[in-house]
Amino acid sequence: MSLSDDLGRRLRGEAHDVYGWSNAPGDTYSAHSHAYTKILYCVSGSIDFRLADGTVISLGPGDRMELPSGTTHLALVGPGGVHCIEGKK
């Protein structure tokens, strides 16, 4: 079973509305929040999430992040791009 298949199976067991997305190296997401708890797995590449308090969460292949509803965060994609899957808890 590939990493992508394994992570997708895990995520579908703990979240709904599961989908995947990819970004190019250096892409950014400005500060925002969600009205739901986000569960995210990094499938390939890397991405850093910065929380409003300055905490940085760095994800690489196989890493998992659970971001509580209402948590303000921004993101910066690493030098090799990134592919993630996420869902709502």
Residue pairs with C-beta under 8 A, 6 or more apart in sequence:
1 9
3 43
3 44
3 61
3 62
4 43
4 44
4 83
4 85
7 41
7 43
7 62
7 85
8 18
8 85
10 41
11 18
11 39
11 41
11 85
11 86
11 87
12 18
12 87
14 39
14 87
14 89
15 39
15 86
15 87
15 88
15 89
16 87
16 88
16 89
17 87
17 88
18 85
18 86
18 87
19 85
19 86
19 87
20 43
20 83
20 84
20 85
20 86
21 83
21 84
21 85
21 86
22 81
22 82
22 83
22 84
23 47
23 77
23 81
23 82
24 77
24 81
25 77
25 78
25 79
25 80
25 81
26 76
26 77
26 79
27 76
27 77
27 81
28 74
28 75
28 76
28 77
29 74
29 75
30 74
31 52
31 72
31 73
31 74
32 72
32 73
32 74
33 69
33 70
33 71
33 72
33 73
34 67
34 69
34 70
34 71
35 69
35 70
36 69
36 88
36 89
37 66
37 67
37 68
37 69
37 88
37 89
38 65
38 66
38 67
38 86
38 87
38 88
38 89
39 64
39 65
39 66
39 67
39 86
39 87
39 88
39 89
40 59
40 64
40 65
40 66
40 67
40 84
40 85
40 86
41 62
41 63
41 64
41 65
41 84
41 85
41 86
42 59
42 60
42 61
42 62
42 63
42 82
42 83
42 84
43 61
43 83
43 84
43 85
44 61
44 80
44 81
44 82
44 83
45 60
45 61
45 77
45 78
45 80
45 81
45 82
45 83
46 58
46 59
46 60
46 77
46 78
46 79
46 80
46 82
47 58
47 59
47 75
47 76
47 77
47 78
47 82
47 84
48 56
48 57
48 58
48 59
48 75
48 76
48 78
49 56
49 57
49 59
49 65
49 67
49 73
49 74
49 75
50 56
50 57
50 73
50 74
50 75
50 76
51 57
51 71
51 72
51 73
52 71
52 72
52 73
57 65
59 65
59 84
66 89
67 73
